[in-house]
């Protein structure tokens, strides 16, 4: 019984790490998207100023 509980605890820890990993990936993706939008916006502003 104790072995089963330890095994379940180990699985839960692994799942928590996977969830944290997914959250970090989402945060990085969101930050990159925000940066790309900012760069695109700056490029559009420059083009409008040139016209």
C-alpha positions in Angstrom: 0.0 0.0 0.0 2.8 2.4 0.9 4.5 1.7 -2.4 1.3 2.6 -4.3 1.0 5.9 -2.4 4.6 6.7 -3.2 4.1 5.8 -6.8 1.0 8.0 -7.0 2.9 10.9 -5.4 5.6 10.5 -7.9 3.1 10.6 -10.8 1.4 13.7 -9.4 4.8 15.5 -9.1 5.6 14.6 -12.8 2.2 15.9 -13.9 2.7 19.1 -11.9 6.0 19.6 -13.7 4.4 19.0 -17.0 1.7 21.6 -16.2 4.3 24.1 -15.1 6.2 23.4 -18.3 3.1 24.0 -20.4 2.4 27.3 -18.5 6.0 28.5 -19.1 5.6 27.6 -22.8 2.3 29.6 -23.0 4.0 32.5 -21.2 6.9 32.5 -23.7 4.6 32.2 -26.7 2.4 35.1 -25.4 5.5 37.3 -24.8 6.8 36.5 -28.3 3.4 37.3 -29.9 3.2 40.6 -28.0 6.7 41.5 -29.1 5.9 40.6 -32.7 2.8 42.7 -32.6 4.8 45.6 -31.2 7.4 45.3 -34.0 4.7 45.1 -36.7 3.0 48.1 -35.2 6.3 50.1 -35.2 6.9 49.2 -38.9 3.4 50.3 -39.9 3.9 53.6 -38.0 7.2 54.2 -39.9 5.6 53.4 -43.2 2.7 55.8 -42.5 5.1 58.6 -41.6 7.0 58.1 -44.9 3.8 58.4 -46.9 
